Amino acid sequence: MKSVLTVGLLTLAAAVLSAQDAKKPVAPPADSAAASEKEILDVEQAFRDATYSSDANTMEHLLRLDYMKVDTDGMVFTKRDLPPGPKTPPKAKPVLNAFKVRVYGDLAVVTGGETWPGPPSATYRFIHIWTKTDGHWEMSINQMTKVKGTAKPPSKARTSPAAKT
């Protein structure tokens, strides 16, 4: 009787552990994530190169049909109404910093900063969202923000008017 009870408890424990493992999300293999990150870095470079050289053919392949760009002035553009790029390549390219790639399956988010040498110099932060469609990456969203200076923390904690009693 003890052996039947022991076998039953072991079977129950195995079933519970097996059910818990089935609920855990399966992480992609490390080499798959590294390969996706390399693909993103490659399309990011292709996007930058096409932007600097106004290569419309490459941009056609890199941007999704529903692509949206929000520029530093808050203007929104689609793939079809993008403003033309520079007529001549810039004399200097920006220095990238704080560049980070995050891959979530068929979606990737690239964040970073870029500083254009002057005069006048300018610093921007950007977010690029890429989606993998039919085996290749396409940019869905491109948002740029101009950095105006170093933000100063408030001197005193502020309370909302509703919080005052």
Secondary structure, 3 states (H helix, E strand, C coil): CHHHHHHHHHHHHHHHHHHHHHHCCCCCCHHHHHHHHHHHHHHHHHHHHHHHHCCHHHHHHHEEEEEEEECCCCCEEECCCCCCCCCCCCCCCCEEEEEEEEEECCEEEEEEEEEECCCCCEEEEEEEEEEEECCEEEEEEEEEEEECCCCCCCCCCCCCHHHCC
